[in-house]
C-alpha cells in the first residue's frame, strides 16, 4: 500500500473517531501533496511524500521553539501532538549515538581535515540520514566531531 493510500485510510479513521488533531494533520499533509502535484504536474511517489512529511515535521519543531519564546504552552502541546502524528509516517528516527557513528564513518571515508570540510561532510551525510534524522542534530554532531 502506498503512503498516499495509508494517509487516506487514516483520514477516514480519524473522521470516524472524531480525532480532530489527527484529521487536521493528515489533511495538511494531503493538501501539501496535492499542491506539489498541481504545481509540478507530476505524481508524487512515497519518497516524495516522505520529504513533504519531513518538511511538515521541521516546521512544527521550529514552531515549538517560537511558541516557547512567546510563553504559549497550549500551542507547544498541540504542536507536540502533531509531531507525534507526523513521526508515525516517517521511518524510525535515528538516535544521537547512531548519528554519531554514521558521522564518524563519513568523516573517515572522506578524510575530512577539520571544520572547513563541514559542507563536504554534510553533503555526503544527508542522503544517508534523509528522513531518519533531524538536520539540526546532524549538524551539531558534525561540528562536535570536526
N, C-alpha and C positions, 0 to 999 in steps of 0.2 A: 504494500500500500504506500502510495506517495505521501509526502509530508502535507501537501495541499489537501488530500483526501482525509488525512487524520485531523487536520485543522477543522475541516467541515464537520466531521463526526463529533469532534469535541465541542464545536459551537452548538450543534443541536443538543448535545447532552447538557451543556451549560444552560441553555434556554429552558430545557425541561426541568432542571434542578433549581432554576431561578438564581443561579450563581452570577451575580451582576459583574463582579470583578473579572472572573474568567471570561465571561461573554465579551466584555469590553476589550480585554487584551487580545483575544482571538480576532475580534472584529478589526482592531487596529492592524494586526499582522496581515489579515486578509486584504484590507484596503491598501496597505503598503505594497503587497504583491501585485494587486490589480493595477495600481498606479504605475509601478515599474513596467508591467507588461504593456500597458497602453502607451506609455512614453517611449519605450524602446521597440515596440512592435515585435516582441519575441516572448515565447513561453518560458517561464522560469522552471528550472529543474530543482531537485532537492537541494543541491549545493547552493544555488542562488537564494532559495528560501531560507536556508540556514544563515547566509550572510545578512539577509534582511532582519532576521530574528536577532542576530548578534548586534546589529546597529540599534535595534529597539532596546536591547539589554544595556548597551552602553549609554543610551540616552537616559534610561531610568537611573543608572548608577550616578551619572552626572547630576541628575535632578535631585537625588537624595542629598548630595553634599550642599546644594543650593538651599534645599528646604531646611537642612540643619542650621545653616547660617541665618536663615530667617525665623528660626525657632518655630517651625511648623511641624510638630511631631505627628499630627494627624496625616499630613501628606507624606511624611517619611514612612509611616507604617503602610500606607496604601501602595507607595512605590515598592516597598519591600515585598508585599504580596504579589505585585505584578512581576517582579524579578523572579520570584519562586515559580510562577506560572511559565514565564519565558524559558527558564532553565530546564523545564521538563521536555522541551522540544529540541534542545541542544545536546550534543554528545556530552558524556561525562567530563566535567571540568577537571583540569589537572591541578594537583596541589602545588604549593610553592616549592616543595622539595623535588617533585617530579620536573617542574620547570627548571629548577637549578641544574639538575642532571642534564637535561636537554641543552641548556645554555653552555654548560661546561664542554659537552661533546662538540657543539658547534664552534666554540672558540678554539678548541684544539684542532678541529678539522680545518678551519680557516687560518690557523696560526696568527690570530689577531694579536698585534703588539701592545695595544693599550686602548685608552679612551677614544683615541682618534679613529679607531676602527669600529666604533659603535654602529654607525649606519650600515656598514658592510655586514656586521653580525646580525643586526635586526632584520636586514633584507633576507638573509639566508634562514633566519629563525622563524619568522612569521608564517611562512607557508607550512611549517611543521606543526605549529600550535594553533593555527587558524580555527576559530570556533571552539577550541578546547581551553583557552586561557585568555584572561583579560590582558590587553596590551600594556596597561599601566604596570601591572605586576611583572610582566616580562621585561619591560624597560627598566624597572627598578633592579631586578636581578642582574641584568646585563651590566648596568652601571656599577653594581657592587663587585661583580667578578672581573670587570676590566680595570 
